[in-house]
Amino acid sequence: MRVTPTELPGVMLVEPRVFGDARGAFWESFRAERFAAAGLPTEFPQDNVSVSSQGVLRGLHFQHPHGQGKLVSVLEGEVFDVAVDVRAGSPSFGQWFGVLLSGENHLQLWVPAGFAHGFCVTSPRAVFTYKCTDVYHPETELGVIWDDPALGIAWPVKSPSLSEKDARYPRLAEIPGERLPRFA
């Protein structure tokens, strides 16, 4: 397993060792001692799976309090995955990192608590999975509108398919500072 820091402090790209032959492929998507050695969390009380069609955009979501770190990956298909620093006082506040995750490249992205997360499906269908460091607390869920011009995220779609909730999120600058996680 190779762990590579991204431009956003704390956001890491995880590349598992993939063993393939004519029969298919095998890789470890999680092994506690290897994640601990890389400085990544090893306790995930909740796992989620999302199945979506092309053009679906989910996000940008975060929780505060009860922030969730997320280890995300794609089992089938391809998504453009994005992490945005929403920690008030952070030197990288409002900055984003995006990467293509797919069932072919086997990459994983570690998105720490304090970052908004979202993804857009770029293949006909995608099976997206993520391990969370805390359980879902709907009363603390917040979000940022996907096309916030101040963020300038280079999404691969112009008119994505959104949930009603995701379509109503405010711009990051419209969220009161006391509602945001704090940079430590």
Residue pairs with C-beta under 8 A, 6 or more apart in sequence:
1 14
1 15
1 16
1 17
1 28
1 31
1 34
1 38
2 14
2 15
3 12
3 13
3 14
3 15
3 38
3 39
3 40
3 110
4 12
4 13
4 14
4 15
5 11
5 12
5 13
6 12
6 13
6 83
6 97
6 99
7 95
7 97
8 83
8 85
8 92
8 95
8 96
8 97
8 115
9 91
9 92
10 110
10 112
10 114
10 115
11 83
11 97
11 109
11 110
11 111
11 112
11 115
12 38
12 40
12 109
12 110
13 99
13 107
13 108
13 109
13 110
14 38
14 40
14 71
14 107
14 108
14 109
14 110
15 106
15 107
15 108
16 27
16 28
16 29
16 106
16 108
17 27
17 28
18 25
18 26
18 27
18 106
19 25
19 26
19 27
20 26
25 106
27 106
28 34
29 73
29 108
30 44
30 71
30 131
32 42
33 42
35 41
35 42
36 42
40 71
40 110
41 69
41 71
41 133
43 133
44 71
44 131
44 132
44 133
45 132
45 133
45 134
45 135
46 131
46 132
46 134
46 135
46 136
47 129
47 130
47 131
47 132
48 129
48 130
48 132
49 127
49 128
49 129
50 58
50 127
50 128
50 129
50 130
51 125
51 126
51 127
51 128
52 58
52 121
52 125
52 126
52 128
53 121
53 124
53 125
53 161
54 121
54 122
54 123
54 124
54 125
55 120
55 121
55 157
55 159
55 160
55 161
56 120
56 121
56 160
56 161
57 118
57 119
57 120
57 121
57 146
57 155
57 157
57 160
57 161
57 162
57 166
58 118
58 119
58 120
58 163
58 166
59 82
59 116
59 117
59 118
59 119
59 143
59 146
59 166
60 82
60 84
60 116
60 117
60 118
60 143
60 144
60 145
60 146
60 169
61 116
61 117
61 118
61 141
61 142
61 143
62 68
62 86
62 113
62 114
62 115
62 116
62 117
62 141
62 142
62 143
62 144
62 181
63 113
63 134
63 136
63 137
63 140
63 141
63 142
64 114
64 140
64 142
64 179
64 180
64 181
65 137
65 140
65 181
66 134
66 135
66 137
66 140
67 113
67 114
67 133
67 134
67 181
68 113
68 132
68 133
68 134
68 136
69 110
69 111
69 112
69 113
69 132
69 133
69 134
70 110
70 111
70 117
70 130
70 131
70 132
70 133
71 108
71 109
71 110
71 111
71 130
71 131
72 81
72 101
72 108
72 109
72 111
72 117
72 119
72 128
72 129
72 130
73 101
73 106
73 107
73 108
73 109
73 128
73 129
73 130
74 101
74 102
74 103
74 126
74 127
74 128
74 129
75 103
75 127
75 128
75 129
76 103
76 125
76 126
76 127
77 102
77 103
77 121
77 122
77 123
77 124
77 125
77 126
77 127
78 100
78 101
78 102
78 103
78 104
78 121
78 122
78 123
78 126
79 100
79 101
79 102
79 119
79 120
79 121
79 122
79 123
79 126
79 128
80 98
80 99
80 100
80 119
80 120
80 122
80 155
80 156
81 98
81 99
81 100
81 101
81 109
81 117
81 118
81 119
82 96
82 97
82 98
82 117
82 118
82 119
82 120
82 153
82 155
83 96
83 97
83 98
83 109
83 111
83 115
83 116
83 117
84 94
84 95
84 96
84 115
84 116
84 117
84 118
84 144
84 151
84 153
84 172
85 92
85 93
85 94
85 95
85 96
85 114
85 115
86 93
86 94
86 114
86 115
86 116
86 144
86 172
86 175
86 180
86 181
87 93
87 114
87 115
87 180
87 181
87 182
87 183
88 177
88 180
88 181
88 182
88 183
89 182
89 183
90 114
90 183
91 183
93 183
94 150
94 151
94 172
96 151
96 152
96 153
98 153
98 154
99 107
99 109
100 107
100 122
101 107
101 108
101 109
101 119
101 128
102 123
103 127
111 117
113 133
113 134
113 181
114 181
114 183
116 143
116 144
116 172
118 146
119 128
120 155
120 156
120 157
120 160
122 156
142 169
142 175
142 179
142 180
143 165
143 166
143 169
144 151
144 169
144 170
144 171
144 172
144 175
145 166
145 167
145 169
145 170
145 171
146 153
146 155
146 160
146 162
146 166
146 169
147 153
147 155
148 171
148 172
149 171
150 171
150 172
150 173
151 172
